[in-house]
Amino acid sequence: MVRQRLERWRGEAGRREAGAAVRLGLRGGAAAAVRSFLRPWAPRGFSDAGVISSFVSYVCKVATGRYGPSLGASGAIMTVLAAVCTKIPEGRLAIIFLPMFTFTAGNALKAIIAMDTAGMILGWKFFDHAAHLGGALFGIWYITYGHELIWKNREPLVKIWHEMRTNSPKKGGGSK
């Protein structure tokens, strides 16, 4: 029962990712590519992205002394966008209300990073530019290095975890 729910939820997460990619303006077969390489990462990856982008935001706020409210979800969305743009740099993007103007995903990522960097340096407060940059850098890192680093080296960590669980002392306070 639980396994069936988990499988159904994973399938729904894949559809949500593809829907989000389409809403971001991806054209052609890019939605299938997004679904195929992001599926093992979601939903854990989205929460990781939110935590990392929020952490970068807080560090920058403390370092600059510019405090202001922030939602945190935009950094996670930037992670997904940066991951897609890094994985498929030749993919065509469009602004959702102006679909006649298209541009490459690589150029879009460069422009977004440039705007967020300028906003952070110049102190613009309408968006949390530090969270956007943190999310974008995490997305780029994950696609470039993180996926291989995490998924290819997880076996020793899983073995240690299983050894800890099977060799741990019994609860209840009694002796063996």
Secondary structure, DSSP 8 states (H G I E B T S, - for coil): -HHHHHHHHHHHHHHHHHHHHHHHT--TTHHHHHHHHHTTTTTHHHHHHHHHHHHHHHHHHHHHT------SHHHHHHHHHHHHHHH-TT-EEEETTEEEEEEEHHHHHHHHHHHHHHHHHHT--SS-HHHHHHHHHHHHHIIIIIHHHHHHSHHHHHHHHHHHHHHS--SSS---
